[in-house]
Amino acid sequence: MLYLGCGFFGGVAMGVAYVPAVAVLLKWFPNEKGLASGLAVMGYGAGGMVAAPVAQTLLDRFSCAPDFVGRTSEVTTVTQHGQLFAQDASGTLKEVVYAGASDLVGTFAGLEEGFYAVGTGSSGVAETFMVMGSGYAFIIGMAALQFRYPSPEIEGSLEKMKPKAAIDKSSNAIEPKQASVNPSEALRTKQFWCLWLGIGF
């Protein structure tokens, strides 16, 4: 689930959120493509400065300690089908798990060694992911609705503003042409796979 969720779906989501926005942006700034894409990447990365404290606040809000059943000397345990149960005064069995001092390091403050009820408590991670994912989906969705390519008239005026390289008419210099490779050809080049492996891993 970690590799599938954070790796595959997270990677697809980042590509979907990043690539279309930059593609549209570059259409509006044909003369300053490097600056425009650089500012977009900077904003994309700077989002972590906002997301980190928000995530920590949500974790603190949603996390809760598990229910403490009792210490080893206070609890009568029964094992059934490989599961550990604690028996209370009324004879009711409750599934528990034992947590020692080493197990409690880095968890909630003030927890004691002993038995804790299974299915209680939460780290808050799932709830935080749900809230932040919903927020991201809303913000990205609303922003995507504002994307517009420049009209042909505007694009034509932007193209006219492009600085053209000076060519010596007296020489035999040939004006360079822009190379273009279609996706099927790109997939057969080793450069593509080197870039893909470098970025992907």
C-alpha positions in Angstrom: 0.0 0.0 0.0 2.9 2.4 0.7 4.5 1.9 -2.7 1.2 1.8 -4.5 -0.3 4.8 -2.6 2.7 7.2 -2.2 4.8 5.8 -5.0 2.4 5.2 -8.0 -0.6 7.3 -7.2 1.4 10.0 -5.6 3.7 10.2 -8.7 0.8 10.3 -11.1 -0.9 13.0 -9.1 2.3 15.1 -9.0 2.7 14.7 -12.8 -1.0 15.6 -13.4 -0.8 18.7 -11.1 2.6 20.0 -12.4 2.9 19.3 -16.1 -0.4 20.8 -17.4 0.2 24.0 -15.4 3.7 24.5 -16.7 2.6 23.7 -20.3 0.0 26.4 -20.2 2.3 28.9 -18.5 5.0 28.5 -21.1 2.5 29.5 -23.8 2.0 32.8 -22.1 5.7 33.5 -21.7 7.4 32.3 -25.0 10.3 34.8 -24.4 10.9 33.8 -20.8 10.3 30.1 -20.7 13.2 29.4 -18.3 12.1 32.1 -15.8 8.4 31.1 -16.0 9.1 27.4 -15.5 11.6 28.2 -12.7 9.1 30.3 -10.8 6.5 27.6 -11.2 8.9 24.9 -9.9 9.8 27.2 -7.0 6.1 27.7 -6.1 5.6 23.9 -6.5 8.4 23.2 -4.0 7.5 26.0 -1.6 4.1 24.4 -1.1 5.9 22.0 1.4 6.6 25.0 3.6 2.8 25.4 4.1 1.9 21.7 3.9 4.3 20.6 6.7 2.9 22.8 9.6 -0.7 22.1 8.4 0.0 18.3 8.4 1.5 18.5 11.9 -1.5 20.5 13.2 -3.9 17.9 11.7 -1.9 15.0 13.2 -2.1 16.7 16.6 -5.8 17.2 16.2 -6.7 13.6 15.1 -4.2 11.5 17.0 -5.5 9.9 20.2 -3.9 7.3 22.6 -5.2 3.7 22.8 -7.3 2.6 25.7 -5.2 1.2 28.6 -6.5 -2.0 30.0 -4.1 -2.6 32.8 -0.6 -3.7 33.8 0.6 -7.3 33.6 -0.1 -7.9 37.3 -3.6 -6.5 37.1 -4.9 -8.3 34.0 -5.9 -11.9 33.4 -5.1 -12.9 29.8 -6.5 -15.7 27.7 -5.2 -16.8 24.3 -7.7 -18.0 21.8 -6.9 -19.0 18.2 -3.6 -17.1 18.4 -5.2 -13.9 19.7 -4.6 -12.4 23.1 -7.6 -11.4 25.2 -7.9 -9.7 28.6 -10.7 -10.8 31.0 -12.3 -8.1 33.1 -14.1 -8.5 36.4 -17.4 -9.4 34.7 -15.8 -12.1 32.6 -16.0 -10.2 29.3 -13.1 -10.8 26.9 -11.4 -7.9 25.1 -8.7 -8.4 22.5 -5.5 -6.7 23.7 -1.9 -6.2 22.8 1.0 -5.9 25.1 3.3 -2.9 24.8 6.6 -2.8 26.6 8.9 0.2 27.3 10.7 -0.1 23.9 7.4 -0.3 22.1 6.2 3.0 23.6 9.2 5.0 22.6 8.3 7.8 20.2 4.5 7.3 20.8 2.1 9.2 23.0 3.6 10.8 26.1 2.6 9.3 29.5 1.7 5.7 28.3 2.5 2.9 30.7 3.8 -0.6 30.0 0.9 -3.0 29.9 -2.0 -4.2 27.8 -3.9 -1.9 25.4 -7.3 -2.6 23.7 -7.0 -3.5 20.0 -8.8 -1.2 17.7 -8.6 1.9 19.9 -6.4 4.9 19.5 -5.2 6.5 16.2 -2.0 8.0 14.9 -4.1 10.5 13.0 -2.2 9.7 9.7 -5.3 8.4 7.8 -7.5 11.3 8.8 -4.7 13.8 8.0 -4.2 12.3 4.5 -8.0 12.4 3.9 -8.3 16.0 4.9 -5.2 17.2 3.0 -6.1 15.1 0.0 -9.6 16.6 -0.2 -8.1 20.1 0.2 -5.6 19.5 -2.5 -8.2 18.1 -4.9 -10.4 21.2 -4.3 -7.6 23.7 -4.7 -6.1 22.0 -7.8 -9.6 21.5 -9.4 -10.6 25.1 -8.9 -7.2 26.3 -10.2 -7.4 24.0 -13.3 -10.7 25.6 -14.3 -8.9 28.9 -14.7 -6.3 27.5 -17.2 -6.6 29.2 -20.5 -4.3 29.0 -23.6 -3.7 32.4 -25.1 -6.0 33.2 -28.1 -4.5 33.1 -31.6 -4.3 36.9 -31.6 -2.5 37.1 -28.3 -0.2 34.1 -29.2 0.6 35.8 -32.5 1.6 39.1 -30.7 3.7 37.1 -28.2 5.5 35.3 -31.0 6.3 38.7 -32.6 8.0 39.7 -29.4 10.4 36.8 -29.6 14.0 38.0 -30.1 15.4 36.5 -33.3 19.0 35.5 -33.6 21.0 37.7 -35.9 22.2 35.8 -39.0 25.1 37.0 -41.0 23.6 37.4 -44.5 27.0 37.5 -46.1 28.1 34.2 -44.8 26.8 30.7 -45.7 25.3 30.3 -42.2 22.1 28.3 -42.2 19.3 29.2 -39.7 19.0 26.3 -37.2 15.8 24.4 -37.2 14.1 23.2 -34.0 14.4 19.4 -33.6 11.2 17.5 -32.8 10.8 13.9 -31.6 7.5 12.2 -31.3 6.7 10.1 -28.2 7.1 6.7 -29.9 10.6 7.7 -31.0 11.5 9.1 -27.6 10.5 5.8 -25.9 13.2 4.0 -28.0 16.0 6.3 -26.9 18.3 5.5 -24.0 18.3 9.2 -22.9 14.6 9.0 -22.2 15.0 6.0 -19.9 18.0 7.5 -18.1 16.0 10.6 -17.4 13.0 8.5 -16.3 15.0 6.4 -14.0 16.8 9.4 -12.5 13.6 11.4 -11.9 11.6 8.3 -10.9 14.0 6.9 -8.3 
